[in-house]
Amino acid sequence: MDEITRMKRLQRPAGPIDVILDTDTYNEIDDQFALSYLIKSDDKLNLQAIYAAPFFNDKSTGPKDGMEKSYEEIMRLLTFLGKEEMKAQVYKGSGQYLPDEHTPVESEAARDLVERIHERKSQEPLYVVAIGAITNIASAILMDPSIIEKMVIVWLGGHAWEWHDNKEFNLDQDIAAARIIFGCGVPLVQLPCMGVVSAFTSTRYELKHWLAGKNPLCDYLLTTTVNDGEKFKEAKCWSRAIWDVTAVAWLLDEKFMWERYDHSPIPEYDGYYSHDKRRHMIKYVYGINRDVLFEDLFDKLTGESEEKRERR
């Protein structure tokens, strides 16, 4: 792909678009917010499929178990959202990380992405919002590199380039996959975690004020977040980053964040970036407009945004 075409693809889309969500939904509470926010933004985002991504931490016994638990959590959320019909479009992802930078991991999700792009009739790209280890998407690209011509990836992964290291959970789980995404030339939007998206935080008191009692989905998100915060935060004053919402928000409105074109970095295996100004351009998000984005998120989760539109 030539640089001019790539940079045009990285302009924020104006009209309704087709979207895929790749998510390790059981890993943290922010994936649940992101999936809900995406579905509640259906005036602009047409969700085509959801892929369960692998993860491995104290909530799973390994990448495959993390993926399976994420698949089950996606199904639970779709019930809360009243989207039972979407369950047929949920696909299991990889049960392991890439063994190297040349060998894909076969999965329902990776195969669906390849097939879906080839069957696509629209000339507009398919937008892939990835909010976990990017194994599924990298595997699909390894299976068929030509798909990069018809897709845009919006990935929450890695830390800010100025951060003291790059040992971020999504990226660090599968560095080989990250190197493929940053190196293959696919139109890529990067939302870094620490130093950028880490500004998108909330507390139990704010969440209770805006979400408590609004609807079953809001109560579920609130309870899950508060329980998670109280379990893993020893301090009585804690806040939680709702990181993954920002990846969805990039597709919606330029007022939610600040960004620039820059040369694609190289995630190294030692936990740091290296940089080469000869590399192709990506879109790099360097700041989040926290308050404006939270207002839109709360409005959509509670249904108040629909009421505002009706009044107008």
N, C-alpha and C positions, 0 to 999 in steps of 0.2 A: 504494500500500500504506500503510495507517495505521501509526502508530508502534508501537502495542501489538503488532500482528501481526508487524512487522519484528523487534522485540526478542525476541519468543517464538521466531522462526525462528533467531535468533542464539544461542540456548541450545545448548550442546553436545549432539549427539544421543546417546541412551542405547543404542539397539539397533542391529542391522545396518542399514546404509544403502547406497544406490546412489551411486557416485562416478564422476566424469569427471576425468581428469588431462590438463591442458594444459601441455606441457613443451618447452623448447628444449634437448633432451637432450644435444646434442653440444657445447653452449656451455661447460659446466664439468662437473666430476665429481660435483657434488652432486645433479644430476637423476637420475643413475643410482642413487644411494643411495635417493632419494625413491621412484622407481618400484619398486625392489626392496622397500623397506619397506612400500609400499602393498600390493603383491601378497602379501607375507608376513603381512599383517594381515587376511587374508581371513575371519577369524572375525567381523569387524565391518564390513569395507569390501568391498563388492561392486563391483568395477571393471567399468564398463559399456563404456567406450571410452577411447582415448588419442588426443590431438590433438598433432600436431607444430607447434610455435610458431616464428615467424621470429626470427632474431637476426643481428646484423652486428658482427663484430669481427675480430681477426686469425685466427680459425678459419673464417671464411667470406668469400666474395667479395661478399656482399650478403644481404639478408633472405631471399630465396628460396633461395639456396644454403644458408644456415643452417637453414632449415626442412627442406630435402631431406636434409641431413646428420643432422638430428635424427630424421627419420623412419627413416633407415637404422639409427641407433643404437638406437632403440626396438626395431626388429626383432632386432638382435643381442642385446639384453638379454633379450627374451622367449625366445630360444633358451637362453640361460644359465639362465633361470628355469624351463625346462621348460614354457612356456606357449605352445606353437605355435598352439593354438586361438585365442588372443587376437589373433593377427596380423590376422584378418579385421575386428577392431574398432579398427584403427589408421587414422587419417585424416590426410591432409595438410592443413596449415593455410595461412594467408595467405602469399603471396609478396612482400608489401609491407606497409608500415604504413598506417594510415588517412590519407587525404589531408586530412581535416578532421573535425570532430565530428558531421557529418551524413551522411557517405557510407560505407556498409559496404564491406568488401572480401570479395568472394565467394570461398568455399573449401569444400572437402569438410567440414572441421571445423565451420565456422560453420553450414552448412546442416544437418549432422547434429544439432547441438545444438538448433536450432529444431525439427526434425522429432521428435527424441527426446522433447523435453519435451511436445510436443502429443500424441504417441502414448502418453504415460505414463498408466498406469492407477492407479498408487499415488497416494494423496493426500499422501504425504510428499514433501518437496522433493528435487530432485536436487542433490547437492553437487558443485560444480566446484572442484577444487584446481588453481590456476594458479600456475606457478612460472617464468614467462618474461614477455616482453612480452605484454600482455593483448589483443592485436589480434583474435584469433579470437573471444573472448567478447564484446568490445565490438561486433564486426561482427554477431554473432548478435542482440544486443540491438537494434541499429539496424534489422536486418531485421524483427524482430518484438518490440517493447517489452513485449508481454504476457507473455513468458517469465519476466520477473523475479518473477512471482507464484508460480512453481513451482521456484525455484532458490535456492541459497545459494552465494556465491562465497567461497572462502578463498584470498586472494592474498598471495604473498610479493612485495612491491613497495614502492618508496619507502623513505626513511630514517626514523628516529625523528623525531617532530615537533620534538624539542629539538635535533636535529643541526644543524650549521652551514649545511648546504644540503640540497637534495633531488635531487641529481644521481646517482640510483641507476640502474643499468643497465637493469633490467626496465622501470621507469617512464619513464626518459629516452629510450628508443628510440621510444616511441609515447605521447607526452604526451596527445594527443587521445583515445586509447583509455582512458588512466587517468582523464581528466576525465569521460568517460562513465560509467565504473564507479563513481567516487566521487559522481557527481551524479545518477544515474538513480533512486536509491532502492532498488536491489536489496539484499537482506540481504548484508552484506559483512563479512568478517573480514580485517583487515589485519595482516600480520606484517612489520614494518619491518626493513630490513637493518642498516645501521650504527646502532649504539646499542641494538639489541635482539637480533636473531638473530645478529649478529656474535659473540655470546658462545658460539655453538655451534661450537666449533673442536676439531680433533684434530691430532695429529702423526703422522709416519711410524712412530714407535716404538710408540705406542698402537695404531695401526691394525694394525701387524705382529703385535703381541702377541695381539690378539683375532681377527684375520681370516686370517692366513697359514696355508695348508694346510687350511682347514676344508672348502672345497668349491670348485668351479670359479668360481662366482659371486663368492665372497669374494676369491679370488685375482685375478680380473679387476678388481674394485673397488679392491683394494689397489694393484695394479700401476699402474692408471690414475691413481690419486690421487698416488702417490709420484712417478711420471714428471711429472705436472703440477706438483707442488710443486717438484721439482728444476729444472724448465725455467724456471719463472717467478719463483722466489724466489732472489735472489742470496745472501742470508744463509744461513749453515749451520744456524742455528736458525730453523726456520720452522714455522708451523702453517697449517692450511687450515680455513676455515669450510665446514661441510657444510650450508649454509643451508637448502636446499629440503626437507630431512627434516622441518623444523618445521611446514611447512604440512600435511603428512599427519598429523603428531602431534597437531595441534589437534583432529582428529576423534576421537582415540582416548581421551585421558584428561586430566582437568583438572590432574593433578599435574605435567604436563610444562611448564606455563607459567602466567604471571599475566596477567590481562586486565581490561579495563573497557569499559563503554559510554561513547562520547564522540561529539561531533558530527563529521560527515564533513568532512575537510579539503578544500581546493581545491588540486590541483597546478597551479602556474602555469607558463607557458612560459619564465620566467626562471630556473628551477631552484630555486624555493623554494615553500613552502606559503603559502597565506593561510587564515584561519579566520573562520567566521561561526557564532555560537552559535544562529542560527535554522535551521541545516541539520539534516537528519535524523540519526539515530544509527547508528553502526556499532560493531562490536566491535574494540577496539584492543588488541593484545598488546604488553605493555611489559616483559616479562622471560621468560627461558628457564631452566628447571631443567635445566641442562646434563648433569650426571652421571646423573640418573635417566633422561633420554631416551636418552643414549648406551647405557646398560645394556640398555634395551629394544630399541634398534636392533641392537646386536651379538648379543643373544640370538636375534632373529628371523632375521638374516642367516645365522647359523651353525646354526640349528635347535635351539639349546639351550633355547629357550622351550618347544618342543614336548616335549622330554624332561622339563622341569620340570613341565609339566601332566600328563604321564603318571605321574610319580612321585607327584603329589598325588592 
